[in-house]
Amino acid sequence: MPSNPARRTPTMAWPAALPLLAALLAGCATPPPPAGEGAEPAWSGRLALLVQAEPPQRASVAFDLRGRPQRGELLLSGPLGQTLAQVRWDEAGAWLQRPDGTAERHPDMAALTEALTGAALPLAALFDWLDGRPTEVAGWKLLDLDAAAGRLHARRHAPAPLVDLRVAWQPGRP
């Protein structure tokens, strides 16, 4: 198949980038106990992301997600607890910090996740899904959402490439 120079491919090594984006949108998550009025929501857990591009991109990471769709931070970790990436976002943009000290800035989380994985991930919907709300997103299908069991499976079918997102978390607030 001829290459398409107009098609932008991710510039970051996939293993470091995919976990970051996957964690943003899904993962095993445990909400913390309520900490009073104005407390930011937070989750910790694991997520798996598959982007069916050429070649396919896969990641399975631990994550700590804190905040809201408008402002938050995400820490992605590998199987031995090593930090893979830190991400933060607000109304001014989204920033990715790697363990080697390199950093990237993007206009928003959709642009950051697309640059890293080749597919924009629905951050606002992810927050809703982790809270058990089955928010619909154009191009995405929520295949399984069981907040009581701490389980989420969503798939993006359009635009290409197909993206499969799975999240598992400890349900309830301790």
N, C-alpha and C positions, 0 to 999 in steps of 0.2 A: 504494500500500500504506500503510495507516495506521501512524503511528509508535507504537512501544511504549515508554512512559515508563519501564517497569521495566527495559528493556534498557539497560545501561550502555555508553556509547561511550567510546573513548579520549579523554583530555583534552589530550594533548600533540600537537603538530604531528606528523603522520605521518612526514615525512622524517627527523626527528631521532629519533623513537622506534623505528621499525621497524628501522633499522640496529642499534640497540643490542640489541634482542631477537634479531634474526636472528643477530647475531654471537655471542650467548650460546650459541645452539644449534647454529650451523653456520657454515661459512665455509671459505675456503682456509686450511689450517693446515700449518705446518711445525714439527714438534717440535724442540726444541733438543737439542744433544748432551747425553748424561748428565753431570750435574755432581756426582756423588757421592751418597752415601746421603742420603735425606730431601729431595732436590731436588724442587721442585714441577714438575709437568708444565706445558708451555707450548706454544702453537700460534700461528702467525700466518698469515693468509691472506685469502681473500675468501669472502663468502657472499651468497646471494640469498634473499629471503623474500617470499612472496606470500600475503596474507591475503585470501581471496575474500569480502569483506564488501561493504557498500554505502556508499560506493564501494569498489572494490578498493584494497588497500594494497600497495605494492611498495617494496622497498628492496634495494639492492646496495651492500655496504660492505666495506671492509678491516677486519680485526679482529686484535687481540692478546689472547689468552685465556691466563690463567695461574691455576693452582690445581687445585682438586678440586671436586666437587659440594657439599661441605660448606663450603668457604671458597675464595674466589678473587676475581679481578678481570678486567674486560673493558674494553678500549679500542676504540671504534668510530671509524673515520676515513672521510672522504669521498674522492672520486677524486683530489683534489689534496693529500691528506695532512692536511687540516684535521680536528681532533678534533670529532666529532659528539656523543660522550657517553663518560663513564666510569662503570662500574658496579662495585660491590664487594658481596660478600655473605659472611655467616658465620651462625653459629647464632642470632644476635640479630636478623637481618633482612637486607634488601637496600637499597642506596642508589644512586641515580642522580644524577650531577653533570653539568650541562650547561655548555658553554663560556661562557655568559653568567653563570655563577655560581649559577643556581638549582639547587635540589636537591630530591629526593623520597626518602622512606623508605617501604618496604613490608615486610610481615611476612616475605616470602620471595621467591625469584626467580620462582616461578610467579605470584604476585600482581603483581610488578613487570612481567613480560612481558605479562600479561593487561591491565594498566592501559595499557600503551603501545601494544600492537598489537591488542587485542581477543581475543587467544588466548594461553593459557598454553603455554609451550614446555617440553619435557622436558629440563631441564638435566642431570640425572644420566645419562640415555640419550645425550645429546650427547657427553659425555666418553667414554662407552663407544664410541660410533660413531667418534669421532676416533681412538680406539685400535684400531679394527678389530673390535670386539666387537658383533655384531648383536643387541643387547638389544631385547627386545620391550616396547612401551609401549601400554597400552590406548588405542584410538582412533587410533593412528599405524600406518603401514605403511612399513617400510624398503624402498624400491623399488630402490635401488642402494647398495651399500657395497663399495668396492674400495680398501682401505687401501694396497695396493701401488701403485695408480695415483693415490691421493690424491683419491678421488671419493666423494661421499655425496649421496643424494637420498632425502628422507623426506617423507611426506604425512600430514597429520592429516585424517581423514574424519569423526570424531565427537569431541566435539560440534561443531556448526557454530560458526563458519564453517570451510570447508576451508582448510587451510594447507599451502603447498608450500615446502619448505626444501631448498636446494641448497648444497653446500659443496665446494670444491676446495682441495687443499693439496699441497705438495711432500712426497712420501712419504719415509720413512726418516729416519735420524738422521745428520747430516753427520759 
